Amino acid sequence: MNYGLISAAVLLIALILIFITYEKQNTSIKEISLVATLSGLAGVSRVPFAAIPNVQPTTFLVIISGYIFGPKYGFTVGIVATIVSNSFLGHGPWTPWQMLAWGMAGFSAGVLKHILKTPSKWILSIFAFAWGFLFDYIMNLWHWLFFIYPLNLKSFIAVYAASFYFDLMHAVSNFIFVYLFGADFAKILQRFKDRLSFTEMPYEKIDEWRDKCEKDYCFNPYCFNKSNKFYFCSKSKCNSKSFE
């Protein structure tokens, strides 16, 4: 019995169900555009580093995306980035496992943001370092199930021991990417997040909307910017309940 093939099939089915669930949600154009852009960037950034064993900025980009936009976005960016990058480097039975590993990296980064509101550069870099090993441990499990016989504790330890230096390269590169570029990239994504938080309302409904803003303590110069047909209100700058 090929446990690797069975596990890959089960994992692929689970990921398809996640995609179906995501598709049935009320997803906005903003959210789709955001996921597509971040996933494309994270996926393509892996290609120039393909010649360097286990060194790539994809994990770093997925982690920062999840850290800024939350667990849901982080997980989605991780699994879509895998599809994008493997479209260049090759798909195979390892793809579902990579989708799981990068998806969980992005998801856990979003959870970290909820636990530690403003983690230091060192904490985020150490977190990325740890995910260098965790990602490869997940991939080692796939390798062990798919190619190793017999499946026992001795072979399991041997697989993980043999990959140590490759895992270390991934972890160290993650640490360097986050430490050197994490803060700047997070600021860029935060600016996009602030822009995406703007909600537009028809001009004809401005009186009703103004009353709602006043009620929610959002009536200030930072909230109102008038164009020809629309008013805009930034949810990120106003402690309002809802404008939709």
C-alpha positions as CSV (number, residue, x, y, z in Angstrom):
1,M,0.0,0.0,0.0
2,N,1.4,3.4,-1.1
3,Y,0.8,5.6,2.0
4,G,2.4,8.6,0.3
5,L,-0.1,8.4,-2.6
6,I,-3.0,7.9,-0.4
7,S,-2.0,10.8,1.9
8,A,-1.4,13.1,-1.1
9,A,-4.9,12.3,-2.5
10,V,-6.6,12.9,0.9
11,L,-4.7,16.2,1.3
12,L,-5.6,17.3,-2.2
13,I,-9.3,16.6,-1.6
14,A,-9.1,18.5,1.7
15,L,-7.6,21.5,-0.1
16,I,-10.2,21.4,-2.9
17,L,-12.9,21.5,-0.2
18,I,-11.3,24.5,1.3
19,F,-11.2,26.2,-2.1
20,I,-14.9,25.4,-2.6
21,T,-15.8,26.8,0.8
22,Y,-13.8,29.9,0.0
23,E,-15.6,30.2,-3.3
24,K,-19.0,30.1,-1.7
25,Q,-18.2,33.0,0.6
26,N,-19.2,36.5,-0.3
27,T,-15.8,37.5,-1.6
28,S,-15.2,41.0,-2.8
29,I,-13.2,42.1,-5.8
30,K,-10.8,43.8,-3.5
31,E,-10.1,40.5,-1.6
32,I,-9.7,38.6,-4.9
33,S,-7.3,41.2,-6.3
34,L,-5.3,41.2,-3.0
35,V,-4.9,37.4,-2.9
36,A,-4.0,37.2,-6.6
37,T,-1.4,40.0,-6.3
38,L,0.3,38.7,-3.1
39,S,0.2,35.1,-4.3
40,G,1.7,36.0,-7.7
41,L,4.5,37.9,-6.0
42,A,5.2,35.1,-3.5
43,G,5.1,32.4,-6.2
44,V,7.2,34.2,-8.9
45,S,9.8,35.3,-6.3
46,R,10.8,31.6,-5.8
47,V,11.8,31.2,-9.4
48,P,15.1,33.3,-9.5
49,F,16.3,31.4,-6.4
50,A,15.7,27.9,-7.8
51,A,19.4,27.3,-8.3
52,I,20.1,27.8,-4.6
53,P,19.1,24.8,-2.5
54,N,16.2,25.6,-0.2
55,V,16.7,29.4,-0.3
56,Q,13.7,31.4,-1.5
57,P,11.7,34.4,-0.3
58,T,8.3,32.7,-0.7
59,T,8.0,31.7,2.9
60,F,9.0,35.2,4.0
61,L,6.3,36.8,1.8
62,V,3.6,34.4,2.9
63,I,4.4,35.0,6.5
64,I,4.3,38.8,6.2
65,S,1.1,38.6,4.2
66,G,-0.6,36.6,6.9
67,Y,0.9,38.8,9.6
68,I,-0.6,42.0,8.0
69,F,-3.9,40.7,6.6
70,G,-4.8,37.9,9.0
71,P,-4.9,34.1,9.1
72,K,-7.5,33.7,6.3
73,Y,-5.5,35.8,3.8
74,G,-2.2,34.2,4.9
75,F,-3.5,30.7,4.3
76,T,-5.0,31.5,1.0
77,V,-1.9,33.3,-0.2
78,G,0.2,30.3,0.8
79,I,-1.7,27.7,-1.1
80,V,-2.2,29.9,-4.2
81,A,1.5,30.9,-4.2
82,T,2.4,27.2,-4.4
83,I,0.3,26.7,-7.5
84,V,1.9,29.8,-9.1
85,S,5.5,28.8,-8.3
86,N,5.1,25.2,-9.3
87,S,3.6,26.3,-12.6
88,F,7.2,27.4,-13.4
89,L,9.1,24.8,-11.4
90,G,6.9,21.7,-11.9
91,H,3.9,20.2,-10.2
92,G,3.8,16.7,-8.7
93,P,2.6,14.7,-5.7
94,W,4.6,17.2,-3.5
95,T,2.3,20.1,-4.5
96,P,-0.5,19.5,-2.0
97,W,2.1,19.2,0.8
98,Q,3.7,22.5,-0.2
99,M,0.2,24.1,-0.3
100,L,-0.4,22.8,3.2
101,A,3.0,23.9,4.6
102,W,2.9,27.4,3.1
103,G,-0.8,27.8,3.9
104,M,-0.1,27.0,7.6
105,A,2.9,29.4,7.6
106,G,0.6,32.2,6.5
107,F,-2.2,31.2,8.8
108,S,0.1,30.9,11.9
109,A,1.6,34.4,11.1
110,G,-2.0,35.8,11.3
111,V,-2.5,34.1,14.6
112,L,0.8,35.5,15.9
113,K,-0.5,39.0,15.1
114,H,-3.6,38.4,17.2
115,I,-1.5,37.1,20.1
116,L,1.3,39.7,19.9
117,K,-0.1,42.9,18.5
118,T,3.3,44.5,17.8
119,P,6.0,41.8,17.9
120,S,9.6,43.0,17.6
121,K,11.8,42.4,14.5
122,W,13.6,39.7,16.4
123,I,10.5,37.8,17.4
124,L,9.1,37.9,13.8
125,S,12.5,36.8,12.4
126,I,12.7,33.9,14.9
127,F,9.2,32.9,13.9
128,A,10.2,32.8,10.3
129,F,13.4,30.9,11.2
130,A,11.2,28.3,13.0
131,W,9.0,28.0,9.9
132,G,12.0,27.2,7.8
133,F,12.3,23.9,9.8
134,L,8.5,23.3,10.1
135,F,8.0,23.7,6.4
136,D,10.7,21.2,5.6
137,Y,9.5,18.8,8.3
138,I,6.1,18.7,6.6
139,M,7.9,18.0,3.2
140,N,10.1,15.4,4.8
141,L,7.0,13.6,6.0
142,W,5.8,13.5,2.4
143,H,9.2,12.2,1.2
144,W,9.2,9.5,4.0
145,L,5.7,8.3,3.1
146,F,6.3,8.4,-0.6
147,F,9.8,7.0,-1.2
148,I,11.1,5.3,1.9
149,Y,10.7,1.6,2.7
150,P,10.2,0.2,5.3
151,L,8.3,2.9,7.2
152,N,9.7,2.6,10.7
153,L,11.2,4.9,13.3
154,K,14.8,4.2,12.1
155,S,14.0,5.3,8.5
156,F,12.0,8.3,9.8
157,I,14.9,9.6,11.9
158,A,17.3,9.0,9.0
159,V,15.2,11.1,6.6
160,Y,15.0,14.0,9.0
161,A,18.7,13.8,9.9
162,A,19.8,13.7,6.2
163,S,17.8,16.9,5.5
164,F,19.1,18.9,8.4
165,Y,21.5,21.2,6.5
166,F,18.9,21.9,3.8
167,D,16.3,22.7,6.4
168,L,18.9,25.0,8.1
169,M,19.5,26.9,4.9
170,H,15.7,27.5,4.6
171,A,15.5,28.7,8.2
172,V,18.5,31.0,8.0
173,S,17.3,32.5,4.7
174,N,13.9,33.2,6.2
175,F,15.5,34.9,9.2
176,I,17.6,37.1,6.9
177,F,14.7,38.0,4.7
178,V,12.5,39.0,7.6
179,Y,15.2,40.8,9.5
180,L,16.4,42.9,6.5
181,F,13.2,43.4,4.6
182,G,10.3,42.5,6.9
183,A,9.6,45.9,8.4
184,D,9.6,47.8,5.1
185,F,7.5,45.2,3.3
186,A,5.0,45.2,6.2
187,K,4.7,48.9,6.0
188,I,3.9,48.7,2.2
189,L,1.3,46.0,2.8
190,Q,-0.2,48.0,5.7
191,R,-0.7,51.0,3.3
192,F,-2.5,48.7,0.9
193,K,-4.6,47.4,3.8
194,D,-5.6,50.9,4.7
195,R,-6.6,51.7,1.1
196,L,-8.7,48.6,0.9
197,S,-10.5,49.6,4.0
198,F,-12.2,52.5,2.2
199,T,-15.9,52.0,1.5
200,E,-17.6,54.0,-1.2
201,M,-21.3,55.1,-0.9
202,P,-23.6,56.7,-3.6
203,Y,-23.8,60.5,-3.3
204,E,-27.6,60.2,-3.1
205,K,-27.3,58.4,0.3
206,I,-24.9,60.8,1.9
207,D,-27.3,62.3,4.4
208,E,-28.2,58.9,5.7
209,W,-24.6,57.9,5.8
210,R,-23.6,61.1,7.5
211,D,-26.0,60.4,10.3
212,K,-24.6,57.0,10.7
213,C,-21.1,58.3,10.8
214,E,-22.0,60.9,13.4
215,K,-23.7,58.2,15.5
216,D,-20.6,56.0,15.3
217,Y,-18.3,58.9,16.2
218,C,-16.7,59.0,12.8
219,F,-17.5,62.6,11.8
220,N,-14.1,64.2,11.4
221,P,-12.0,65.6,8.5
222,Y,-10.1,62.3,8.2
223,C,-13.2,60.4,7.3
224,F,-14.7,62.6,4.6
225,N,-13.2,63.1,1.2
226,K,-15.6,64.2,-1.4
227,S,-15.3,63.5,-5.1
228,N,-17.9,64.1,-7.9
229,K,-20.2,61.2,-6.9
230,F,-18.9,59.5,-3.8
231,Y,-17.8,60.1,-0.3
232,F,-15.2,57.8,1.2
233,C,-14.7,56.8,4.8
234,S,-11.7,54.9,6.1
235,K,-12.6,52.2,8.6
236,S,-9.1,51.9,9.7
237,K,-8.9,55.5,10.9
238,C,-12.5,55.7,12.4
239,N,-13.6,53.6,15.2
240,S,-17.0,53.0,13.6
241,K,-19.0,49.9,13.7
242,S,-20.0,49.5,10.0
243,F,-20.6,51.6,6.9
244,E,-22.0,48.9,4.7
